[in-house]
Amino acid sequence: MLGLKPSQSKKILSLYHRRVPPQWVVTPELARTLSELSWDIQRQIAILLDRGGNVRYVVVGGLFGIWIPDLSDYRIGSGPRLRGLRCLHTHLRGEPLTHDDFTDLALLRLDLMAAIEVLDHGLPGKISMANLMPLNEKGENWRCWEPLPVANLEVNCRHLIQALEDEFARIQKGRKAGDDRDRAILVHASSAPKSCIEDSLNELSDLADSAGAVVLDKISQRRHHFHPRHLMGREKLMDLAIRAFQRGADLLIFDQELNPSQMRSIADLTDLRVIDRTQLILDIFAQRAHSREGKLKVELAQMKYLLPRLTTKDSGLSRLTGGIGGRGPGETKLEIDRRKVRDRIHQLSREIEEVNRNRKLRRSLRQKNQIPVISLIGYTNAGKSTLLNGLTKSRVHVEKKLFATLDPTSRRLRFPRERNILITDTVGFLRNLPQDLLEAFRATLEESKEADLLLHVIDLSHSRFEEQMEAVEKILEELELNRIPLLRVFNKADKVDPVTANRLGQAFGAVCISALDPGTFPPLLEKVEAKLSLAPTSLPDQPETACHPPLETQVLSRGAV
């Protein structure tokens, strides 16, 4: 050991052969040995014992602290589980448990943290102890014991740890048999106003619910400067790890996109699975994609997301086959994985190009038959599929979840004077939609470029419908779809005061309807027919606004073909 005499190193290594009875925190003899060794070398010494009382790690620190090694061999399982290790170390200056001690206790989920006071000439003084606590009304995360003499330490360690785990299990929400859903805590860190943070977390909660996760808690922190490795402050991250343990969470979902370094650092520090908003959305899309085209595009987006995040902890080299051209350092396992992902991305891109060519062919046939096309666009869960079902008497899958409908669906609608139009339901939009996902679905969204009219369906009952409306129309502008005539449709108007709905409809040039009530459709159909009859064969130079003077009331009959 660096800086120690051979005799001192030998005595320290001999600690591995010590054993403490499971019900004891420490024996007086072991406490005396630790104190004498620590006094002799003037450094703190720590030992980590398992629940059988066996010494698993011996750590030699500095004058004021210790550095606990990687404890990955003692991974924490599901449920209310502590690490199964307790830390016993020395303090040379007679100080109580330090902030670093509490941090290690919380982040490593140790059974117990104890510090022995080293008196003059290496005699052991009092012992200070702390253990994690279940969630309580006082908001305390741990219990600090009053310093006790080592010789009179009457604490049954085995019973204490078992009682703690039983209490953690009791206060955590019960899990039904066979329920293997992830139990998540949502995290948001930004400098945005409090109301915006709450709205963003609510949307993240809806996304988590759509993905099949159980949301146990939401945590936010307002920061103007983010930690380069942990995003949040270390103190806040420590509280987050404790809260996750107290609630029985096994997953952290961050509202921001994390870079690979941040994701690894947070996962290593909290010992929990960590994903960000982008990964959550990709998972939802992977669940919802049913067509070949949808599956290809989701996989492409996932591969592009995965490529910069590939990493390995194995420093060994995976050699190529021997022989000519196979000599030399070879490729690392990481390089091989990255090459495989790049090859898969290239293959997926070729397959999607073929799908896009077939799509163009079908589109040209529609244009040849001169069938007007209407595209339903809007924020996810705004009611586009419900409106499609109501207009065409179809049975497209509808569910009150974000991105319940992913694959585009087209139906035909017959207007008076035997005029047929095609209505297409597109994938829902979302604020800050992952760029890789937007790129993968660009061809699907660009299908709307050939539409004669865009129906922008907006959830009027949402508290921030204006922001959702702006987010959708911003994406339309990025895709250069703002040149196509647009008609705003305020859905779920039945959930809003009629006077307010009327006023908002006039202000934004929108038609107010309820997709569940066909009786509200006639004004919408009137405007649609008027827009289509006035729509030129080529795109106008300037985007047409959605604001139009009200038309005279006219009852239209409709039917699905």
TAGIVEN-V812606 format. One record per residue. OMEGA is omega in whole degrees, -180 to 180 (NA if undefined). D_CENTER is the distance of its C-alpha to the mean C-alpha in Angstrom with 1 decimal. Layout:
omega d_center
OMEGA D_CENTER
OMEGA D_CENTER
This chain:
omega d_center
-172 43.2
175 43.3
-179 45.9
175 47.2
179 50.5
-180 50.9
179 52.1
179 49.1
-180 46.6
180 48.5
-180 48.3
179 44.5
179 44.0
179 46.2
180 43.5
-178 41.7
179 44.7
176 44.4
-180 43.2
175 42.6
-174 43.2
-178 39.9
-180 41.0
170 41.7
177 39.5
176 42.0
178 45.7
-179 48.2
179 49.3
178 45.9
179 45.3
180 48.7
179 47.9
-179 44.6
-179 46.3
179 49.3
-179 47.2
178 45.0
-178 48.1
-176 49.8
-179 47.1
174 45.9
174 42.2
177 39.7
179 39.3
171 36.6
176 36.4
-177 33.6
174 35.0
-175 33.6
173 34.4
180 37.6
-180 38.8
179 38.7
-178 37.9
-180 35.0
171 34.6
-175 37.0
173 35.8
-177 38.3
177 36.9
-179 38.6
-173 40.6
-179 37.7
177 34.8
178 33.4
-177 30.6
-177 29.0
178 28.4
-178 25.5
-176 25.2
177 23.2
179 26.2
-179 25.4
-180 21.8
179 20.6
178 20.4
179 18.7
-176 20.1
-175 21.8
168 23.0
-172 24.3
-175 24.9
178 28.4
173 29.9
-176 31.7
178 32.6
-178 36.2
-175 37.3
173 40.1
-174 40.5
-176 43.6
178 44.0
-177 43.8
175 40.6
177 38.3
-176 34.7
177 32.9
178 29.6
178 28.6
179 29.7
178 27.4
178 24.5
179 25.2
-176 25.8
-173 22.4
-179 20.1
-180 22.2
180 22.7
177 26.4
-175 28.9
172 31.1
-177 31.8
179 35.5
180 37.7
178 41.5
179 43.7
180 46.1
178 49.5
179 52.5
172 53.7
178 50.6
179 51.0
177 48.0
180 47.5
179 45.1
177 41.7
-176 38.6
175 35.7
176 32.3
178 29.8
-179 26.4
172 26.8
-180 25.0
-179 23.8
-175 27.0
-179 28.4
-180 29.4
-179 25.9
-179 27.1
179 24.8
179 27.7
176 31.4
179 34.0
172 37.3
179 40.6
-177 42.1
175 44.3
-179 47.1
-176 46.3
-177 49.6
-176 48.9
-177 45.2
179 45.1
178 41.5
-174 40.6
-178 37.5
-180 36.9
-180 37.2
-177 35.0
180 32.0
179 32.5
179 32.8
-179 29.6
177 27.5
-180 29.3
176 28.5
-179 24.8
-177 24.9
-174 26.9
180 24.8
180 21.5
-179 20.8
178 22.6
-179 21.2
179 23.5
-179 25.0
179 23.2
-178 19.9
179 17.5
176 14.3
178 11.3
-165 11.6
168 8.6
-179 8.9
-175 7.2
177 8.3
177 10.1
179 12.8
178 15.4
-178 19.1
175 18.9
-175 21.0
-179 20.0
179 20.3
179 18.0
179 15.3
180 15.8
179 15.8
178 12.5
177 10.9
178 13.0
177 11.8
178 8.0
177 9.7
177 11.6
179 9.0
178 7.6
178 11.4
179 12.2
179 10.1
180 12.2
175 10.2
-178 12.2
-178 11.1
-175 13.3
176 13.0
-179 11.9
179 12.7
176 13.7
178 16.0
-179 18.2
175 19.1
178 21.3
-176 20.9
177 17.8
-176 18.3
-177 18.5
-172 17.0
-178 14.9
178 14.0
174 15.0
-178 18.5
179 19.3
-180 20.7
179 17.6
177 15.5
176 18.3
179 18.2
180 14.5
179 15.4
179 18.4
179 16.7
179 14.3
-179 17.6
-178 19.5
-179 17.3
-180 16.8
177 13.0
-177 12.0
173 8.2
179 6.3
-180 2.9
-178 4.7
178 6.4
175 8.3
-179 8.6
173 9.5
-175 12.7
-179 13.6
179 15.6
-179 13.2
179 10.7
-177 13.8
-180 15.3
179 12.6
179 12.4
-176 16.3
-176 16.8
-178 14.8
178 15.5
173 12.1
-176 9.6
172 6.8
177 4.1
-175 3.6
-180 4.5
-179 7.2
178 6.3
180 5.1
178 8.3
179 10.2
178 9.8
180 11.2
179 13.8
178 14.8
-173 15.5
-176 17.4
179 19.5
-180 22.9
179 25.4
-179 26.1
-180 25.3
-180 21.8
179 21.0
-176 22.5
178 20.5
179 17.1
178 18.1
179 19.4
179 16.2
180 14.4
178 17.3
177 17.4
-175 13.8
-171 14.7
-179 18.1
-177 17.6
177 15.2
179 17.9
179 19.4
176 21.7
-179 23.3
-177 26.5
-180 29.1
-179 31.6
174 32.7
-173 32.7
173 36.1
179 37.2
-179 40.2
-179 43.5
-179 46.3
-179 47.0
-178 43.9
-180 42.0
-179 43.2
-175 41.5
-179 38.2
-180 36.3
172 32.6
178 29.9
180 27.4
-180 24.7
178 27.0
179 27.7
-180 24.0
179 23.5
178 26.8
180 25.8
179 22.6
178 24.7
180 27.3
177 24.9
180 23.6
180 27.3
179 28.2
180 25.4
179 26.6
-180 30.1
180 29.4
176 27.5
178 30.5
178 32.7
-179 30.8
177 31.0
177 34.8
179 35.2
179 33.4
179 35.8
178 38.7
-180 37.8
179 37.3
177 40.7
178 42.3
180 40.9
179 42.3
179 45.6
177 45.8
176 45.0
178 42.5
-178 40.6
175 36.8
178 34.5
174 30.8
178 28.5
178 25.6
178 23.3
179 19.9
180 17.9
178 19.4
178 22.4
-178 24.8
-179 25.8
177 26.3
178 28.1
177 30.4
178 31.1
-179 32.1
-178 34.3
-173 36.0
-178 36.8
179 36.9
179 34.4
176 32.0
-178 28.8
179 25.8
179 24.5
-178 21.7
177 20.1
178 16.6
180 14.7
176 15.9
177 18.3
-178 20.7
-178 19.8
180 23.2
-180 25.8
179 28.6
176 32.2
-178 34.9
-179 38.4
-180 39.8
178 43.6
173 45.0
-178 48.6
174 51.2
179 49.6
-180 46.9
173 43.8
179 40.4
179 37.2
-178 33.9
176 30.7
-177 27.3
178 24.6
-179 20.8
178 19.2
-180 18.2
177 15.3
-178 15.3
177 14.0
-179 13.8
-175 12.8
179 16.2
180 16.4
178 15.7
178 18.2
-178 20.7
-178 20.4
-178 21.2
-180 23.6
178 26.6
180 25.5
179 25.2
172 28.4
-179 30.1
178 30.4
180 32.6
-180 35.4
177 34.9
-178 37.8
174 35.7
173 32.1
-179 31.3
-178 28.4
-174 27.2
177 25.8
-176 24.7
-177 27.4
-180 26.3
-176 23.0
-179 23.3
-178 22.1
180 23.6
179 25.2
177 22.1
180 20.7
179 24.2
-180 24.2
180 20.9
-176 22.3
173 25.7
177 24.3
177 22.8
179 26.2
179 27.9
-180 25.9
180 27.0
177 30.5
-177 30.5
177 31.9
-178 35.4
177 35.3
-175 36.6
175 33.9
178 34.3
-180 31.9
178 31.5
179 30.5
179 29.2
178 29.1
179 32.1
179 33.4
-178 30.8
176 32.2
-176 35.6
180 38.0
179 39.5
180 36.2
179 35.0
-178 38.3
-180 38.2
178 34.7
178 35.7
-178 38.7
-177 36.9
180 34.4
-175 36.8
174 34.8
-179 36.0
-180 34.8
165 34.3
-176 32.7
180 31.5
-177 32.6
180 36.1
179 38.2
179 40.8
-175 38.7
-175 38.6
178 42.2
179 41.5
-179 38.5
177 40.6
-179 43.4
178 41.2
-180 39.8
179 43.3
180 44.6
-178 41.8
-180 42.5
-180 46.3
-175 46.0
178 43.5
-179 45.3
178 45.2
-177 43.7
178 40.8
180 42.1
-179 42.0
179 40.2
180 37.3
-179 38.6
-180 37.3
-176 36.1
179 38.7
176 41.9
-180 44.8
178 44.8
175 46.7
-179 49.4
-180 48.4
-179 48.9
-179 48.0
173 46.6
-179 46.6
178 43.8
-180 43.3
178 40.9
NA 42.3
